[in-house]
Amino acid sequence: SFTNPTTATTTVQTPCLPSEKPPTAMPPLPSSEINQAKLLNTDLVINKYAKLKGPSKAGALSVKLARESVFGTEILTKCTVRGCRELPALPTEELAFLKQVMFKQFPQFWQTPTDFEPIWTKCTEAINHACKALRVKGKDSSLCI
């Protein structure tokens, strides 16, 4: 059969906003995909990047932890934080673990954990940016924090 291109309808996907999960998003990648053998202990990574402590550097520290201790470069290359269109979300349990690790870095928020949420939002935005940079540049990590 022939479809007339002038009368055929097309579906335009809108970009994913950080605060919403689109109905067509892929489910999270299973934790079993993470190559644990290539990952470092979180304390080692935190100590390695001691200059990245503090709320203003939280995004950079979260990317370092995501790449070196929680997910690895391969997983970050194929995912986004929440999933978007054909890309799966990062494994849920590990993302929650990363949030806990980051929360522990900021004792000033321990009494009011909701005040940590804007910091965590900046972290997830930084991780999403790193994921995109890895996909755009292949496995060249020079552009990622």
N, C-alpha and C positions, 0 to 999 in steps of 0.2 A: 504494500500500500504506500501511497504517496502522502506526505504531510506538507501542506503549504506553509512555508516558513513565515509568511506574513500573518497567518491566522493562528499559528501555534502559540500556545501560552508558554511563557518561561517562568521559572521560579528563581527569584533572586533571594539569596540568603543574606541576611543582615549580619554585620559583625557582632561578635559576642562581647557584651559589656562585662566588666569585671564583677558586677554585683548580681548578675543573673545567669542562670544556666538555661541554655536554649533547649527546647523540647527534643531537638534532633542530636543533642550532644551524645558522644560515645560514653559508655560506662567507664569507670576508672580502670586503669591497667592493673592486672593482678600483681600482688606483692611478689609472687614467684618469679616475675620477670627481672627483678633487681638482682644484679650480680654482687652479692654481699662480699665476696672475696676481694673486690676492688675498692671497698669502702673503708674509711678510717673511723676511729672512735670519735664521737662528737667532742669530747673534752680535748682531744689532740688538735682538732680543727679550730676550736675556740681559742686555745692557747696559741696556735700558729698565727692567728689573726687577731691578736690582743688589741691592736690599734683600731679594730672595727667595733669595739664595745661602745655602747651609748645609743640612745634612740635615733640620733641623726644618721648613724651608720648601720642601723638594723637591716635595711634592705640588702646592703652589700654582704653583711654577715650571713643572712639567710640564704643568699645565693651560694656562698662558699660552702655552707653546711649542706645545702641541697645537692651540690655537685660532688663534694668530697666525702660526705658522711652518710647521707640519707638515701639518695636516689642514684647518683652517678650520672655522668654526661650522656650515656646512651639513652637512659630513660627520659631525661630532660629534653633530649632532641626529639623524641616522639610524642610528647605530651604537652598539655597546658595545665595550669593549676586546677581548673574546674572542668576541663573538656570543652571543646568547641568544634562544631561541625564534624569533620572526619578524624579529629585528634582526640584521643582518650584523655581523661583526667588523670592526674598523678594518683598513685595508690593512696587510698584514703587513710589507712592506719599510719602510714609513714608520714603523711602530711600532718596528721594530728600530733604525731610524735615531734615533728619539727616545730610545730607551734608551741608545744610544751617546753622544748629546749630553749626556744627564743624567749618565752615568758619567764623562764628561770633567770635569764640574763638581766632582767629589769625588776629588782626588788621593790622599786618605788610603786609598782602596779600591783603588788601582791595583795594589798588590802582592798583594792578596787579593780578587779580583773577586767571589768568592762572598759576601763580607761586604756587598756592595752590594745583593744581592737583596732584603733587607727594605726598603731604601729604594725600590727599584723597585716592590715590591709596594704601598707607600704611594702611589707615583705613579700606578699603574694604578687603584687604588681612587679616587683623587681625580679622575682622568679619567673613570672610570665615573660618578661622582657628578655631574660637570659635564655629561656626556652626558644623564643622566636629567633634570637640572634644565633643560636646554635643551628637551627634549621636553615636559616638564610646563608650562613657561612659554612655549612657542613659541620665538620668536627673541629674547625678552627676555633679555639677557645679564646683567642686574643681579644675579642670584642666583649667578652663577658666579664663581669666583675669577679 
